[in-house]
Amino acid sequence: MTAQRTVKVDRNLCVGTGLCADIAPAAFMLVAGKSQAGDAGSVAVDDLADAVASCPTSAISVWDEDGNEVDLA
């Protein structure tokens, strides 16, 4: 069974580099110059971790099905 993950992007912190969307396009998309969360559950955890690590402002967080923040480092 695959763990359900939810991605959240703090659009106040996001500077719109698009690195996350380049790495994991199913989980992130750019809307009005800022990242917006998509379907994190369809993305390999390694790709999701790389996308989170690529964010220069730490605007991305990942959450499990119980509402706990997940550390992918």
RALIN-V398544 format. One record per run of one state. SS is the DSSP state (~ for helix, > for strand, _ for the rest). FROM is the first residue (numbers start at 1). TO is the last residue. Records with the same first field share a line. If there is no record, write none. Layout:
SS: FROM-TO, FROM-TO
This chain:
_: 1-4, 10-18, 24-27, 32-33, 38-39, 43-44, 55-59, 65-68, 71-73
>: 5-9, 28-31, 34-37, 60-64, 69-70
~: 19-23, 40-42, 45-54
